C-alpha cells in the first residue's frame, strides 16, 4: 500500500518530465503518453478503494527525516476522504487529457503542466504534516499559473495574476500558522514536529487555538473560495483553458475545504467552536444565495457555471460549520459530487466553444436540433447539478440541509432556497441555448459529440447516476472520518 501511495506522486511527476524531454517533432505522442500514465494512476486509485485504509480515519503510513536536528520530518498517509479525492483527481486528469483539442494535445507544455498539477494535488491529499501540506499547496499553483497564463483566454494575464495574488495571500496565513504551531510544538516536545499525530496530542490554550484556527481557516477559505473572498474564481474559470477549468472546479476548490476538515477542525477545535457561526456559517449561506443570484444574471455560460460553484461550495462549508455527523458526511460527499458535475459542465462548455468560439448564451438557441446527443448530456448534467433526486447532486445537498437544520434552522431555510435558484439559472440557460428553432445559421452545421468526446464525458455521467442511485457505496468511505470529526466537536462542546 505504501508503494502505491508514493507511485501516485512519482508516476505523474516522471511522466511530466518524460513529456518535457520528448522533442516537438513527436508532438503526436504527448497526449497518448499522458493518457497512458494517467490511466496507471487512475487504476492505482481504484485499487486503493479496496485497501485497508480506504474507509478509515487518516493514518500515517510513512515518514521521511528531513531536518533531523530540529525533528522536522515529512509524513504521508491515507484515509477514506483522501482516497476518494485522489480517485476524483486522477479521473479528472484522465478525462481532461482525453477531451482536449488538437492544439493543446500537441503542446508538451500543456500536457506536462497538467500532469505536474496532478502530482501536486495528489501530494496535498496524502500529506500527513503541515509542512508537506503547505509545500504541495504552493506547488500546485505553479502548473496552474502556466496553464492559465499561457493557454488561457484574452484576459488571461489579469485572471492569472489575480488568481496567484489571492491564493498566495491566503498561503501567507497558512505559513504563519504552520510556524506558530511548530514553535508551540517545540515548547512541549523539544522539536519542531507538526505531523498530524503530534498535533492531535498537543494541548493548546483556548487563545492559541482560536488564533491558529483563524490563521489556517482564513487561508483555506480563500482557496474554497467563500464569499466575499471568491472574486478571483469567476475570472480564473472564464480565462482558463477547458482542462484548467475542469481541474480548478473539480479538485482545486476542494483543497481548501479539505484543509479545514484535515487541520482546522481536529487540531484547533476550540477556535472552530468560537468562530464557526459568525465566520463560516453565515458567509456560507450568503455565498449560496449570492452565487446563485449572480449566476442567473450571467450572459456567458462559463461564467454562470463559475458562479454556481461559489453557490455549491457554500453548501459544503455550511455542512462543515454545522459540525454534526450527517452534515459533515454530506459535505465530504458533496465535495466529490460537485467535482464530478462541475467538471462535466466545464468540459461540455469547452466542446461547444471549440465549435462556435463563443460562450454567450444569446449566440445559441435551438442547438438540440443540430447536437441532440450533446443537448441530452448537458440536460442530464444540469439536473445533477441542480440536485434532482436520483442523481448525485441530491445526495450531498440533502444530507447537508438535514444535518444543518438542528444547528441553524433559519440559515438552513435560506440555504434551501439556493436549490430553487439553482434550478432557475441552469434550466433557464438550457432553455435559451438548446430549445426552440435555430436562431443563427452558424448553429445549423454544428457537429454532435464525436466518439472521443463522448468517451471523455461518459465516466462522469455514469458516476452521477451511480452515486445518485447507490449513495451508500460512497458514504461507506467517509463514515469513519465524519464520525471522528463530529465526535471531536461534540467532546469540546461538552467540555465548555
N, C-alpha and C positions, 0 to 999 in steps of 0.2 A: 504493500500500500504506500509506503514511503517513496519508493522508486517511481510509482505512478504520479504521486503528488509533485515530485520535482520535475518529472517529464512535462508536466503542464506548464512549467516555466521554460524548460530547455528547448522543447520542440518548437514553440512559436519564435523564441529568440534566435535559434540557429537556422530555422527556415527563412527568417527575415534576412539574416546575414548571407545565406546562400543566394537569395534573390538579388541582393545588392551586388554580389560578386559576378553574377551572370552578365555577359556583355549585352548591350542593347540590340545587337544584331539577332539575338534569340528572344526577342520580346514576346513571341507567341507562347513561350514556356512559363511566363511569370504567373498567369492565373492557374494553369494546371498544377504547378508546384505548390502554390499557396493553398489550393483546394485540397490537394493530397495531404499536406501536413495538417491543415485544419481538421480534416476528417480523422486523422490519427488522434488528435487531441479530443475531438468530439467522442470518439469511440472510448477513449480512456475515461472521460467523464461519465459516460453511460455505465461503464464498469464500476465506477465509484458508487453508483446508486445501489449496488448490491454488496458493498463493502460494510465492514463492521462499524464505521464511523459515519455512515450516511444518515443515521437517524439519532444522533447523539448531540449533546452539548459540545462546545468547542474543546477539542483535545489536542494538546501539543504533541507532535509526533517526532520532531527532530529539532536539534539545537546546534548552532554553529558558534564557536567562540570568535568574537570579532575584536574587541579591545579588552584583553584579558585582565590587564592591570586595574581596570575600573569595573570589571564584572559586567561589561556590556556584551550581550550575546544576541544573535538573531534566532528567532524561534518560528517554526512553521507547523501548521496543523490543519485539521478539518472538523467540520460539523455538518449537521443537516442543512442549515441555511446556506453555508458556504458551498456545499456540494451542489445545491440547486442553482446558485448563482454562477458557479463555474460551468455548469451544463448550459445555462442560458447564454453566457458569453461565448462559449465555443460554438453553439448552434448559430448565433447571430453572425459570428465571423464567417462561418461556413456559407450561410445563405447570402451574406453580403458579397463574398467573392464570387459566388455563382451568379449573382444578379447584376453586377456592374457591367457597364457598356464597354465597347471596344477600346475607347480612349483610355479609360482608367485601367482596364485589364492588361494593357500593353505598356503600362508605366511601372517600372521597377520601384520607383519611389512610393507610388501609391500603394501597391500590394505589400511592399516591405513595411511601410508605416502602419498599415492595418494589422499586420502580424506582430509588430512591436507593441502596438496598442493592446493586442490580445495578451502578450507577455506581461505587461504592466498590470492589466486588470486582474489576471489570474493571481499575480503576486499580492494584490490587495486582499483577495478572498482567502488566501492561505496564511497570511501573516499572523504570527502569534505574539507579537510585541509591538509597542508603539513606534519604535524606530523603523522597523521594516515596513510597518503600515504607512508611516509618513513617507519613506523613500519611494514606495510604489505609488502612493497617492500623487507624488510630484512627477514620477516617471511617466505616468500616463498622459500628462499634459504635453510632453514633447512630441510624440507622434500625432496627437490631436491638433497641435499647433500647425504642423506641416500639412496635414490633411485639409484643414480649413484654409490655411494661408496660401497654399499653392493651388489646390484644386477646387476651391470654393467659388461662390458667385461673384457678381460685380463688386459688391461691398464687402468682400472677404477680409480686407485689411482691417477695416473698422470692427467687424464682428470678431475677428481673431484676437485683436488687441484687447477688446472689451472682455472677451472670454478669459484670456490669460490674466488680466488685471484683477478681475473679480475672484477667480479661483486661487490665484497666488495670495491675494489679500486674505482670503479665508485660511489659507495654509499657514500664514504667519501666526494666527491664533492657535492653530493645532501644534505648531512647532513650540511656541511659548508654553503651551500646556504640557507638552512632552518633556521639555526641560524642567519645568516646575515639578512635575511628577517624579522625574529622575532624582532631583535634589531631595525631595521628601523621602523617596525610597532609600537614598544613600544615608540619610539621617537615622533610618530604622535598621537597615540591613548592612550598612557599611559598603555598599556597592550600588552602582547606577543601574539597577535592574528594573526594567519596565515591561517585562514579559507579563502575559495575562495571568499566569499562576501567582506570581509575586504580587501583582496589583490586587488580586482577589483577597489576599490576606493582609493587605496594607490598611492599617487603621488611620483614618483621617479625621481631623476636626471638621465640624459642620461648615465652618467658614472656608476651609480648604476645599471641601467637596463642592461647595457652591461655586467657588472661583474656578476650579478645574472644569466643572460642568459647563459653565458659561464659555470658557475658552474653547473647549473642544466642540461644543454644540454649535456655537456661532460659526466656526469653520466648516462644520459638516452641513449646516443649514444652507450655506451659500452654494454648496455642491448639490443639494437636493433638486432645485432650489425652492425655498419657501418665500412667500410674499413677505416683505417687499424687496427681497434680495434676488428676485427672479429675472431682472431686466436683461441680463446677458443671454438668457436662454432663447427667446424668440429670434434674436439676431443670429445667434450661433446656428440654430436649426435652419433658418432660411438660407444662409450663405454656405453652410457645409454641403459637401457632395452627399449623394444619397447614402452611401455606405457610412459616411461620418455621422449623418443624422440617425441612421439605424443604431449605431453603437452608442451615440450620445443619449438617445431616448431609452434604448433598450437596456444599457448597462451603466453608463457613466452617472446617470441620475441616481442610480441605486447605491453607489458607493457612499453617498452622504448619509442616507437612511441606514445603510449597513454599519457605518461608523458609530451612529448613535446607539444602535442595538448592540454593537460589539463592545463599545468603550464607554460612552456617556452614561448609559443606564446601569450596567452591572457594577462599575467601579466608582461612580460618583452619584449614587442613588439619592442621597440626601439633597444634592443640588437639583436632581431631576424632580423630586417631590416639591421642592421650593418654587421652581420656575415653570413647571410643565403647563400649568393653567394659563398663566399670564403670557408666556412667550410662545410655546409650541401649539397649544390647543386653539387659542383664539386666532393666531396667524394662519393656522392650517385651514380653518373654516373660511376665513377671509379669502385665502388663496383659492379654495374650491369655488366659491361664488364669483370672485373677481375673474379668475381664469376662464370660467365658463361664459360669463357675460362678454368679456373681450373677444373670446373665440367666435361668438355669434356675429360680431361686427366685422370680422375679417373678410377681405376680398381675395386673399391669397390662401389657397388650400393648405400649403405647407405651414404657413404662419398660424392658421386655425388649429392644426394638429399640435403645433408647438405650445399654444396657449392651453389646449386641452391637457397637455402633460402637466402644466402647472396645477390645473384643477385635480387631476388624478393623483398626483403626488401629494396633494393636500389631504386626500383620503388616507394615504399611507401614514402621514405624520399625525393625523387625528387618531388613528388606531394606536400608534405608538404612545401618544400622550395620554390616552385613557389608561394604559398600564395594566389592563386586565388580560387574562389568558386568551379569551376569544378575540379581543381587539388586536392584540399583538400577533396572534396567529394569522388573523385576517390581513394585517399589514404586511407580513412577510410574504403571504401568498399573493397579495395584490402587487407587490414589487415584481414578482415573476410574471404575473398576468399582464401588467402594464408593459413590461419589456417585450412580451410577445405581440400584443396588439399594436402598440405604438411603432415597434419595429416593422410590422407588416404594413401599417398605413404609410409610413415614410417610404418603404420600398415601392408600394403601389403608386405613390405620387412621383417617384423617380421614373417609373416605367412610362407614365403618360407625359412627363416632362421631356423625356428623350424623343418622343414623337412630335410634340407640339411646341416645345421650347417656350412654354408659358405655364404659369401656375395660377393665373387669375381665374376665379370661378366663372366670371362672366364670359370668358373666352370659350367656354364649353357649352353644353346643352345637347341633349339627345344622344350622348355618347354611347348609351347602351345599344343603340341600333348598329353602330359600327364595331363596338367592342363588347359583345354580350358576356363573354367569359370574364373579362376584366370587371365589368359592372356588377356581376353577380358576386365575385370575390370581394369587391370593395364594399358592397352592401353587407355581406356576411361579417366582414371585419368591423364595419361600423356598428353593427348590432353587438358584437363582442365588446367594443369599446364603450358603448352605452351602458352595458350591463344587463343584456337580455337574459332572462332565466334559461338555463340550458347551455350557456356559453361561459367562458372562463371569467369574463369581467364581472359577472353577477356574484360569483363565489366570494371573492375578496371583499368587495364593497358591502355585500350583505353582512358578512362576519364583522366588518369594521363598525357598521352602523349599529348592529345588535350589541356588540361588545362595548361600544362607547356610550350607549344611551344611559346606562346606570350612572356613569360618571358625569356626563354632560348632556342633560336632557334637551336644553334649549339649543346649544351649539349643534348637537347631532340632528335636531329637527331642521335647522338651517342647512346643514350639510346634505341632508337627504334631498333637499330642493336642487342641489347640484346635479343629481341624477336626471331630473327633469330637464334642466338646462342642457345637459349633455345630449339628450335626445333631440333637442331643438337644433343645436348647432351642427350635429352630424347629419341628421336627416334633411335639414334644410339645404345644407351644402350638397348632399347627394341628389336632392330633387333638382337643384339648379344645374348640376353638372351632367346628369345622366338621363333624366326623364324628358318627355316632350319631343318635339321634332328637332332635327339637327339645325342649329342656328347658322353656323358658318360652314362653308363648303370645305374648309381645311379639315373639318372633323369627319367628313364623309369617307375619306380614304384612310382613316386610321386603322392600322392593323391590330388585331387582337393579340393577346399574350402568346408568345411562342413557347416551344417546349422547355427552353432553358428558364425563361421567366416563370412559367408555371411550376417547374420543379423547385425554383427558389422560394416561392410563396407557399407551396403545398405543406411543408412541415409545420409552418406557423399556423396555418388554417386547421390542420389536424389537431394540433395541441389546444387550440381554442375550444374545439369540440370535445376533446378527450377530458380536459380539466373541468369543463362545464358539466359533463355527464357523470364523471367519476372523480370528484374533488377529494375523496378520501385518500387517493393514492398520494397526491402531492402534500396533503395535510399530514400524512404519516412521517414525513421528513422533518417537519417543524414543530411537532408536538413537544418534544423534549426541550427544545430551545425556548419556545414560548412559555412553557411551564416554569423553566428556570428563571426567566426574566420576570414573569408575573409574581412568582413566589418571592423573589428578591425584593421587589417593590412592596409587596404585602408585608414582608418582615420588617422593613424600615418604617412602614406606616404604623405598625403595631408598636414599635419602639418609641415613636413620637407620641 
